[in-house]
Amino acid sequence: MTIKQQASIKRDCFDKVMLPVYAPAQFIPVKGLGSRVWDQNGEEYIDFAGGIAVNALGHCHPKLVKALQEQSEKLWHVSNVFTNEPALQLAQRLVDHTFADRIFFANSGAEANEAALKLARHYAIKKFNPYKTKIISFTHSFHGRTLFTVSVGGQAKYSDGFGPKPADIVHVPFNNLDAVKAVIDDHTCAVILEPVQGEGGLTCATPEFLAGVRQLCDEFNALLIFDEVQCGMGRTGTLFTYQQYGIIPDILTSAKALGGGFPISAMLTTDTIASVMYPGVHGTTYGGNPLACAVGCAAFDVINSDAVLSTITAKRKLFIEQLEKINQQFSVFSQYRGKGLLLGAQLSEPYHDRARDFLNTATEFKVMILNAGTSVLRFTPSLVISDEEIIQGMARFAKAVEKLVNSK
Ligand SMILES: *Cc1c(COP(=O)(O)O)cnc(C)c1O
């Protein structure tokens, strides 16, 4: 692949014109194909980040490109004053393959969670009483960046400094059923959790914990919300992660991989819970946009197949074998975390708080990785990454680790 020199717009422009809420890498990606990305200078990178668990089928997957191109010549947007075929087709797929009967589309994970939390409160208020508003959440959880979702999320660094927060939200330690028991009561409307905590460090819920929380929710008429924005859509080896645990939520949120790189999210729920909603009670201009849903349908059909889902375990194994080879030489990891291709490598004690250094050094050696917190490296590659690309990317990463270890 040849990329023409086209660096008329430079990285330093970011520092002048963009709100300084990110610190992006020094190169600017201009083209992607599968698990490879090229920058303005034609340098090639192997992508183990996948746009933060978004590009589940890599870059420019032919089926997604085709869906987007075809839809782009038909209908882009009509608003929710009208419905559209792609939205109904994607909703039908989600209903056919999950516990859910009803779908609400939005544009980001935060918006799907916002809808889920509003639904849970509204359901409790309408079905029970106006004081049933308590939301139980977990430390280290992440649910998005709107004021409601940062407040529900369990990371003060994201929620503090913005004035008064929505009330009646409590946080308890993850995987600690006694802690949930201590705070859940008749005034609780919902418990929200990520079956695998993503941003918080790739901690998997234990099966006993999920079963216990389900039971407590039933006992106190609280809704159980699973945020599968990051761990859903095939990433852990089943369409949604709850399907592996066999614990059914009342509400589930999906985003990230749902659109394979096109912004879309969904909130899934049952007929009973949906029955408290009515026209006008909640909404969004773009949610269920035909372009997004057409791409979503194409992504859904590729991901929800044996050809993809049955390979996730083997790919995880190959990743861990490669990481372990690096570890035997350099002793940088103390534990592997997460599930499927939501994979974490916990940095060993001497490297605590240095995840960002690993990221930066990895990009020097032309491989893109992520962190989850300051001491866990995160790998969320395309679900269809080839074994050769995993091995080649890991060879580059090994060189990055060598440099980092030797420059200590
Ligand atoms: C990324 C993420 C979100 C927020 O999604 P946005 O699209 O950034 O709003 C919410 N929950 C989880 C678990 C996530 O990983």
The ligand as an SDF file (V2000), in Angstrom:
LIG
                    3D

 15 15  0  0  0  0  0  0  0  0999 V2000
  -16.7110    3.1330   26.3020 C   0  0  0  0  0  0  0  0  0  0  0  0
  -17.6960    2.7520   27.3410 C   0  0  0  0  0  0  0  0  0  0  0  0
  -18.8240    3.5490   27.6230 C   0  0  0  0  0  0  0  0  0  0  0  0
  -19.0330    4.9040   26.9820 C   0  0  0  0  0  0  0  0  0  0  0  0
  -19.2110    4.8250   25.6200 O   0  0  0  0  0  0  0  0  0  0  0  0
  -19.1030    6.1820   24.7450 P   0  0  0  0  0  0  0  0  0  0  0  0
  -19.4670    5.7160   23.3670 O   0  0  0  0  0  0  0  0  0  0  0  0
  -17.7140    6.6750   24.8820 O   0  0  0  0  0  0  0  0  0  0  0  0
  -20.0980    7.1250   25.3070 O   0  0  0  0  0  0  0  0  0  0  0  0
  -19.7350    3.0870   28.5340 C   0  0  0  0  0  0  0  0  0  0  0  0
  -19.5630    1.9070   29.1630 N   0  0  0  0  0  0  0  0  0  0  0  0
  -18.5020    1.1250   28.9310 C   0  0  0  0  0  0  0  0  0  0  0  0
  -18.3830   -0.1790   29.6410 C   0  0  0  0  0  0  0  0  0  0  0  0
  -17.5230    1.5250   28.0300 C   0  0  0  0  0  0  0  0  0  0  0  0
  -16.4470    0.7730   27.8230 O   0  0  0  0  0  0  0  0  0  0  0  0
  1  2  1  0
  2  3  1  0
  2 14  2  0
  3  4  1  0
  3 10  2  0
  4  5  1  0
  5  6  1  0
  6  7  2  0
  6  8  1  0
  6  9  1  0
 10 11  1  0
 11 12  2  0
 12 13  1  0
 12 14  1  0
 14 15  1  0
M  END
$$$$
